[in-house]
Amino acid sequence: MKIGIIGAGQIGASLVRQYAKAGHDVKMTNASGVEKLRALESETGAKAVTSGEVVKEIHVLVISIPFIEISKLAKSLGQDISDDTVIIDTTNYYPIRDGRIDEIEHGMVESVWVSNHLSRPVIKVYNSILAGSLVQAGLPGGSPSRIALPVSGDDEQAKRIVARLVNDSGFDALDIGSIQDSWRQQPGSPVYCTDLNSAQLKRNIQLVQKDVLPERRELALQFILKQDPVQYLAWSRECVTNNRIVFKTDINE
Ligand SMILES: NC(=O)c1ccc[n+]([C@@H]2O[C@H](COP(=O)([O-])OP(=O)(O)OC[C@H]3O[C@@H](n4cnc5c(N)ncnc54)[C@H](OP(=O)(O)O)[C@@H]3O)[C@@H](O)[C@H]2O)c1
């Protein structure tokens, strides 16, 4: 597949590596200029291009930039992106980084906000795995402990294409519904960065409660900012196991 990736940071660069390794034709861009991407270009064979070029003649566009940058990106996406191009949204809203966005604070689903700003449908995936796990925890298909990632969107064919890419990157894909349903995989959910396999993800996705997500997101952030994914995982599993804050289930089966 021909893939363009906007944002070559922790998540975007991992996807560049994984897609290139799987044999896809990848190009990428960033905010501060392609010179910064030369090492990744040499390492992977993916091409570093301008933001105008990255959207041209591709099957899939991955957007992996800070959430608030989406509103700027919308202006520059332009006419060069084909109507058939599938757009993957990896972003998450963190008010401490992105500032307060009233529509989201009043309940708008994050990827609905993204889709509205881009005036394009999006498929949400890769938002719910920490960069460390994305880099290190991929496994071949069929491994029992393979991590599964929730995928949301309104276009069934687009979700099938995205599921193939998720598989190529080392993870199972679980279709959890429409883009309106994608709040279930937002920060604060018990499927957010908890590295669940497919069976665990299927069960926990049913347990998410929308009204507690912001509170849990802020708690989750305390761990993530300490760059301590092991502690975060222990905290999140303990919340789920002991019904702390909201969830009652044992994910260790
Ligand atoms: N880190 C995680 O563990 C994680 C996990 C799941 C989801 N996410 C979400 O995924 C998104 C990316 O996260 P990240 O951690 O990969 O971010 P990051 O490491 O800060 O990288 C962001 C990338 O986006 C580029 N960028 C910023 N604004 C841009 C614009 N307007 N146009 C083009 N490129 C732009 C940056 O370019 P420069 O380098 O040139 O500045 C950089 O390459 C965020 O929304 C984040 O919340 C992150």
The ligand as an SDF file (V2000), in Angstrom:
LIG
                    3D

 48 52  0  0  0  0  0  0  0  0999 V2000
    3.2520    9.1100   22.6910 N   0  0  0  0  0  0  0  0  0  0  0  0
    2.3300    8.1780   22.9450 C   0  0  0  0  0  0  0  0  0  0  0  0
    2.5780    7.2000   23.7030 O   0  0  0  0  0  0  0  0  0  0  0  0
    0.9940    8.2580   22.2610 C   0  0  0  0  0  0  0  0  0  0  0  0
    0.1810    7.1090   22.2990 C   0  0  0  0  0  0  0  0  0  0  0  0
   -1.0230    7.1040   21.5970 C   0  0  0  0  0  0  0  0  0  0  0  0
   -1.4410    8.2470   20.9290 C   0  0  0  0  0  0  0  0  0  0  0  0
   -0.6600    9.3780   20.9610 N   0  0  0  0  0  0  0  0  0  0  0  0
   -1.1870   10.5620   20.2710 C   0  0  0  0  0  0  0  0  0  0  0  0
   -0.6400   10.5480   18.9460 O   0  0  0  0  0  0  0  0  0  0  0  0
   -0.3250   11.8960   18.5330 C   0  0  0  0  0  0  0  0  0  0  0  0
    1.1800   11.9760   18.2760 C   0  0  0  0  0  0  0  0  0  0  0  0
    1.8390   11.6930   19.5040 O   0  0  0  0  0  0  0  0  0  0  0  0
    3.4290   11.5570   19.5880 P   0  0  0  0  0  0  0  0  0  0  0  0
    3.7240   11.1740   20.9970 O   0  0  0  0  0  0  0  0  0  0  0  0
    3.9470   10.7480   18.4650 O   0  0  0  0  0  0  0  0  0  0  0  0
    3.8530   13.0810   19.3660 O   0  0  0  0  0  0  0  0  0  0  0  0
    5.3170   13.6840   19.2090 P   0  0  0  0  0  0  0  0  0  0  0  0
    6.3390   12.6700   19.5670 O   0  0  0  0  0  0  0  0  0  0  0  0
    5.2980   14.9880   19.9100 O   0  0  0  0  0  0  0  0  0  0  0  0
    5.4120   13.9360   17.6320 O   0  0  0  0  0  0  0  0  0  0  0  0
    4.5630   14.8200   16.9810 C   0  0  0  0  0  0  0  0  0  0  0  0
    4.9460   14.8850   15.5170 C   0  0  0  0  0  0  0  0  0  0  0  0
    3.9870   15.7030   14.8540 O   0  0  0  0  0  0  0  0  0  0  0  0
    4.6820   16.6660   14.0690 C   0  0  0  0  0  0  0  0  0  0  0  0
    3.7830   17.8160   13.9120 N   0  0  0  0  0  0  0  0  0  0  0  0
    3.3060   18.6430   14.8540 C   0  0  0  0  0  0  0  0  0  0  0  0
    2.4670   19.5420   14.3080 N   0  0  0  0  0  0  0  0  0  0  0  0
    2.4150   19.2640   12.9770 C   0  0  0  0  0  0  0  0  0  0  0  0
    1.7560   19.8470   11.8720 C   0  0  0  0  0  0  0  0  0  0  0  0
    0.9180   20.8950   12.0330 N   0  0  0  0  0  0  0  0  0  0  0  0
    1.9620   19.3170   10.6410 N   0  0  0  0  0  0  0  0  0  0  0  0
    2.7970   18.2610   10.4740 C   0  0  0  0  0  0  0  0  0  0  0  0
    3.4470   17.6620   11.4820 N   0  0  0  0  0  0  0  0  0  0  0  0
    3.2610   18.1680   12.7210 C   0  0  0  0  0  0  0  0  0  0  0  0
    5.9580   16.9310   14.8370 C   0  0  0  0  0  0  0  0  0  0  0  0
    6.9250   17.5000   13.9840 O   0  0  0  0  0  0  0  0  0  0  0  0
    8.3010   18.1340   14.5570 P   0  0  0  0  0  0  0  0  0  0  0  0
    9.0890   16.9890   15.1280 O   0  0  0  0  0  0  0  0  0  0  0  0
    8.9200   18.7120   13.3570 O   0  0  0  0  0  0  0  0  0  0  0  0
    7.8890   19.1230   15.6140 O   0  0  0  0  0  0  0  0  0  0  0  0
    6.3210   15.5070   15.2550 C   0  0  0  0  0  0  0  0  0  0  0  0
    6.9370   14.8190   14.1970 O   0  0  0  0  0  0  0  0  0  0  0  0
   -0.7990   12.8090   19.6660 C   0  0  0  0  0  0  0  0  0  0  0  0
   -2.0880   13.2700   19.3980 O   0  0  0  0  0  0  0  0  0  0  0  0
   -0.7920   11.8820   20.8850 C   0  0  0  0  0  0  0  0  0  0  0  0
   -1.7200   12.3120   21.8740 O   0  0  0  0  0  0  0  0  0  0  0  0
    0.5500    9.3890   21.5880 C   0  0  0  0  0  0  0  0  0  0  0  0
  1  2  1  0
  2  3  2  0
  2  4  1  0
  4  5  1  0
  4 48  2  0
  5  6  2  0
  6  7  1  0
  7  8  2  0
  8  9  1  0
  8 48  1  0
  9 10  1  0
  9 46  1  0
 10 11  1  0
 11 12  1  0
 11 44  1  0
 12 13  1  0
 13 14  1  0
 14 15  2  0
 14 16  1  0
 14 17  1  0
 17 18  1  0
 18 19  2  0
 18 20  1  0
 18 21  1  0
 21 22  1  0
 22 23  1  0
 23 24  1  0
 23 42  1  0
 24 25  1  0
 25 26  1  0
 25 36  1  0
 26 27  1  0
 26 35  1  0
 27 28  2  0
 28 29  1  0
 29 30  1  0
 29 35  2  0
 30 31  1  0
 30 32  2  0
 32 33  1  0
 33 34  2  0
 34 35  1  0
 36 37  1  0
 36 42  1  0
 37 38  1  0
 38 39  2  0
 38 40  1  0
 38 41  1  0
 42 43  1  0
 44 45  1  0
 44 46  1  0
 46 47  1  0
M  CHG  2   8   1  16  -1
M  END
$$$$
